[in-house]
Each structure stands twice: as structure tokens, then as C-alpha cells.
Amino acid sequence: MIVSAADLRILARPAFWHRSSNPYTWLLYTHMMAADGVVVEGYHWRRLVRHRYDVLHLHWPEGHLNDPNPARALRWSLSILGLLRWARVRGTRIVWTIHNLHSHEGFHPRLEQRFWDAFLRCVDGYISLSHAGQDAALARFPRLRRVPGFIVPLGDYREAYVGKVTKTAARLQLGIDLHSKVLAFVGQVRPYKNVPRLVDAFRALTDPTLVLLVAGEAKSLKLGAQLQEMAREDPRVRLHLGWIPDERLLSYLAAADLVVLPYTEVLNSGSALLALSFDRPVLVPEMGSLAELRELAGPEWVRTYTGVLTSGHLQEAVAWALGVARSPQAPLDTLQWDRIAADTLAAYRSLLARVPVQHA
């Protein structure tokens, strides 16, 4: 049965509660709800059991695999997979937006492989945030070639944060000299984000006017302790390890001349788009979707490097960030949320108009 946009019922995991840690889904579904007849509800297993939905839209289905407890990870895996099969039997289409191709921590490799094998048999269609992400997903999961795929990019984050902080006010608040040249890493501190390498490369620079600001929650005690030890050896390194409230996040970004994200691997980067949303140039590795982001925003806003991050990369990027002329705002007009919500709804309608794929 074809379901029009005038009577779509969508269950999303997550939908609105995720705003404080990542406003992506809140922005997507808030704009989607503006369409006539579209109802979006946040996921709860009771809702899925008691009601029928046209679409169940999943983000980060691998999240439970970041739990170091194997029994809990297994229990969540079995629960999620059982509920997905139940939903498909009732005619609900399962849509996966591909943010990652594996769990961040890799605690349970055998369980994870079995989870992905079973999960992909439940998926009716997928959304990739970039062409590079789609290519990587198809290479990692050939089974996805059996179902329809759609490219719908990340949107900008400007409307998710209220207020504006000037560079001067931010630096005064953070106790940073107004004449300093500030590099910043802002976001969750995880091993793949390679922050110790950033600190190490920074410490090799001798310019006393440089400051490195690292702000975000360290996801392991060991990693946090390592960074604290490194920071003690160079007073130019300022650590703010912990959960970041919105008003503080704006200050960290406003204080920066350059945002550096030295990932060892990345498919998509909300942190890079967050920095651009607040008009801060970024230095990122040439991997995943970041080359596409450079093409979209322009080489005056996104600078890429290859190989391991070095002090030379940082020195050249600081000169670039401070010396290249750029517009007052990063050009993100094509990443407006009303357009992204409309494209996502179009993907739903396309799936609902097709005969569901019968997975072997």
C-alpha cells in the first residue's frame, strides 16, 4: 500500500531527547513535523509493540555495543533485533541512517559481526550522509546493495544554539589572552579522535602565543589521565574535560581561530559541521565525507591533510586560518533543515511505494 506524506506515522530512534548531546535528530524531526499530516514519535519499545508505524527510522543502532558489559550488549542486541522483525511483519519499513560502520569502542567484535549480519536483514532502505559514506557502506556491507539508498546530508547547527558570543567575550570568560592564536578541539574525546596526537604535535611548536583548547568529555578514564599528564608539561594546553553545556560550547568555539579534528578514521563529522556553523575554519584529515565538506564550504573554510597529523600541518593551518580572506559566514545554505526534512520524507515515500525486499 502506498502511503502519502499526508498520513505518515514515523517512529524514530532517537528523535527529540538526543538534543543535549547531538541536536541532529531534534532538528531533523522538528522540521519534519512541520509537514502536514506527518507525525513523528520518539522510540520506545512499548510504542513499537502497541502501535503500527509506517516507518521506523534508526540512527546509531550499534550504540549498545559500546557497553563494555558483554551480557548487556547481547541482551540489547537480541531485544532490538526481535523488535525489528516484529515491526517488519506488521508492515513497518525499517530505515537506517548510516552514521558509523562499526561501534566506536569495538568491545565485542564477534557479537558485533553477528549483530550487523542480522540487522541488515531487517533494513528496507538506508540514508547516507554523503557519497563517500555511501561508497564506504556498500564496501563494508555488500548486502545494502539489495535495498534502496538515498543521499541526504547533515544540516547545519546554527538554529540549535541560541545566542552569540564574540571572540573577545569568549576569551575573557576562558582566561585566554586576546592576542593569542587559539587552536581548538571541541567534542567528545574518544580514541579514534586522536586528541593525544594533536597535543603532541602542538607541543612541538615553539610559538609562545599559541594556545590549544581541548573541550569535551573524555569517554575513558585512561584517555583523560593521559591528556592531563601531557597538558601538565605545556601551560599553553588548556583542558576542559567534561560534559559541555550549550552556553559553554559557544564560548569554546568563539574563542578559536582554528578548529582541529585529527581523526584516525571518520565517516561523517558533526563536529566539523558544528565548527563551520559558527564560522570557524577547520583542519581535518582527507578521509570519509570531509573532502565533500571542503567542496561544499570551500577551501578557505575547510583545510585537509593526509597521513599523520604533524606540527608542520598545524603551523601551516594556523597561518591559513589567520591569513586567508573569507566571508563572514561559512556558506552552508544548501544544508538547511527544511530541505533535509523534505528529502528524508521523499525517501520514506519512495520506500513505501516499493514492494519490500525479502531478505534471505
N, C-alpha and C positions, 0 to 999 in steps of 0.2 A: 504494500500500500504506500502511495506517495503522500508524504506529509508536508504541507506547505509551511512557510515561515509564520503563518498566522496561527498555527496551533502546535508549536514546538514546545515540548517539555524536556528540559535538559537537567541532568544531574551531573555535577562537576566535582572532581576530587583533585585538589581543593578548589573552592570557589571564592568565598569572601573572607574567611577567617585568616587567611595567609597574609593579609595586608601588612602587618607589622614587620614581617621578616622579608617578604618579597611581594610588592604590590602588583606584580604582573597579572595574576589571575583576577584580583579585585578589579583592576582596570578593564580587563577583557570582558568580564561578565556584567559589570556595571553598565558598560556601553551596550552590550548585547541586550540587556533588559530594556533598553530604550526602544527597541523594535516592537511594533505592535504584535501582541499575541505570543511573545516569547517569554517563557517562564524558566528561570534558572534557579536551582536549589543546590545548596551545599551538600556534599556527600555525607550520608550516614547509612550504615548497613540496614537499619530498620526501614529507612525510606526506600531503599532498593528492593527489599523483600515485600513491602506492603503495597507499593505503587509501581505502575509501569511508566517508563520514560522512553521517549523516542531516541535519545542519545545519552550515553554515559561517557563523559569526556574526562580522560585521565591525564594527569601531569605527575611526573616523578613516581611512577608505580614501583620503582626499585627502592624507594626511600626506606622501607622497613629493613632492607638488607644492610643498612648502616648500623643496625643494632648489633653490638658485639656478642650478645647472648644468642647462641645458636638455636635454642629451644623457642625463644620468642620469634626469631626470624623465620623459623619453619612454620610456627603456628600462624603468623600473619600471612605467609605465602599461601598456605593451604586455604585460609579464610578468604583471601582476595580472589584466588583462582576459582574457588567454589561459587562465590557470588557473581563473578563474571559469567560463568557458564549458566547460572540461573537467569541472569539478565538476557543473555542471548536467546535462550529457549523462549523467553517471553517476547522476543522481537525487538529488544533494545539493541541499537547499534553501538559498538564499542569503538571509541576514537582515542587514539594516543597521540599527544603532542610530545615530540622527541626532544627532550632537554639534554638527556645524557644517554650514553650507550652502555653504561655499567654503573654500579654503585660507586660512590666516592671512596669508600674505605676499603672495599674488597675483602671483607672479613670472612665471607663464606663462598669461596669460588665454586665448589661443587653444587651447593644449593642454588647459587645464583644462575648457573648454567641451566639447571633444570627449571628454575622459575621462568627464565626468558623463553625457553622452548615451549612451556605450557602457556605462558602469557600471550605469545604471538599467535597461538592457535585460537585465541579469543578475539583478536583485533579485527575489526571490519574496515578500518581505514586509519591513516596516520596523517599528522600535520608536522612538517619540518619547518624550522625557523629560518632556514637558509638553504640554498642549493648545495653548498658544501656539506651541510648537515645531512641532507638527503642522500648524497653520494656515500658518505661515511656509514649511514644507517643501512643502506642497501648492501654495502660490502660486508658489514658486520652481521646483518640479519637478512640473508637472501630470501627468506620466507615473506618478507614485506613486499616483494615483487608481485605477490599474488593478490594484493589488495590495493585499492586506490590511495594515492598520496597527493598531498597538497602543500604548497609553499605559502606560509603566512608568517611574516617576520615578527620579531619582537617590536613592541611600540616604545615610544619614549616615556620617560618617567616624570615629566615636568608637572603634570597636574596631580600627581600623587603626594606631593610635598607642598605644604602651604608656607608662604613667606619667602623672603630672600635675604641673604646675609652678604654683606660686602666683604671683600678680601681684607680690608683694614680692620673691620669689626671682628672678623673671624680670628685674625692673628692676635689681636689684643686679647680676645677671650681665651685663646690657647697659649698665650705667653710666647709667641713667636715674633722675632724681630721683623719689622715691616720691610726691611731691605733684604731679608733672606731670600734665597732661591729654594722653593719648597717642592720636594717630590713627595707623593703620597701613594700609599696603598690603602684602599678602603674596601672592606668586605670581610666575609668570614675567612678565617685563616685556617686553611686545610693543607695537607702535604702537597697536593698537586698544584697548589697556587704558588709554591716555590718561594715563599717570603724570605726564608733564611738566605737563599741565593741573592735576593735583592739587597738585603742588609750587607752581605759580604761584598758585593760589587760596589755598593755605596761607600763602604768604609775605605775602599782603595782610593777614593777621590780625596784630594787634599784641600780643596777649597773650603775655608772656614765659614763661608756664608751659606753653604748648603745645609739643608735640613731634610731629614727623611721622617715622614709622619706615617706610622703604621696604625690603623684603626680598624678594629673588628674583633669578633670573638674567636679565640683560639679553640679549635674543636678537639684538641688533645692537650692534656697537661704537659706532656713531654715537649710538644712543639712550643707551647707557651714559655716553658722554662728555658728552652734553647734560645728563643728570641730575647728573653730578658737578660740572659748571660751575654749575648752578643751586644745588646744595647748598652750594657754597663761599660763596655770598652770604648764607646764613642758617644759623647754627650750630644752630638748632632742628631742622633737617632731618638725619636720620641715615640714611645709605645703607648697605645691606649687599647689594651686587650680586654674586651668585654662587649656585652650587648650595647648597641648604639641606638639611642632614641633619635627620632626624626630630626629634632632641632640640632642635635649634636652632629648628626650626619651632614647636614647642610654646612655646618661650620668647618668640618674637616675638608669637604670638597672646596668650599670657598677659599680656604687658606692656601690651596695648592696652586702651583704654577703648572704642574705636570702630574698626571696620574699614571702610575706604572703598574702593570699587571703581568708578572713574569711567569705565566703558567708553563708547566711542563707538558700539559695536554689540555685541550679545550675544544668543545664543540660549539657552544654559544657562550657569550659573556654578557650577562645582565649588568655586571659591574662596569664594563666598558661603556655600555649604553647609558648607564646612570651618570657616569662622569660627563659624557657628551651632553646629556640632558641638562646639566648645569654648566655647560660651556667651558669644560676643562679638556685640553688636549690630552691624548693618551698615547702611551708607548706599550705595545703588545707584541707577542710573537706572531710570526706569519704562519698561522695554523687555524684549522676549523673555519668558522664563518668570519674571522676577523679581517681577511682580505676583502670580503664583500662589504664589511662595515667601512673599511677605508675607501672603497669605491663610492659608497653612498654618501659618506660625510665629507670626503675629500682629503687629499694627502696633507693639507695644512692642519687637519684635526686629528688624524689617526696616523701614527708612525709605526711601522713594523720592523722587526729584526728577525734574523734567522740564527739557529744554533742556541748556545747557552748565553744567557744574559751576562754582559761584561761591564766593567766600569767605563770602557770606551763607548758602549751603547748609551749608557746613562749620560755621559758627558756630552755626546753629540745631541741627545734628545733634549737636554736642558737648553742648549744653545738654540735648537729648533723651536722649542716651546716659547722661549722668550724673544726670539728674533724674527719669527715668521709672521707676516701680517695675516690676520684672519678676521672674519666678520664677527660682530658682537655676539651672535648666537650660532651654535652649530646647526647646520641645515638638516633638520630631521622632519621636514614637512611630510614626507611620504610615510612616516611612521605614526600617523595619527590614529587614535584608538577607535574612532567611529568607522574608519575604513577597515581596520583589522578585525573588528567585531563583525562587520558586514561580510568580509571574506571568509571568516570562520563559519558564519551561518550558511554561506553559499556552499562550503564544503559539506556541512551537515545535509543540506538539501540534496546535493549530488549523491551522497551515500544512500539516503533514504529512497532515492529514485531507482536504485540498483537492486538487483537480486543479491542477497547476502552471499558472500563467499563461503563455501563449505570446506572447512579445514580438515585435512586428513589427520 
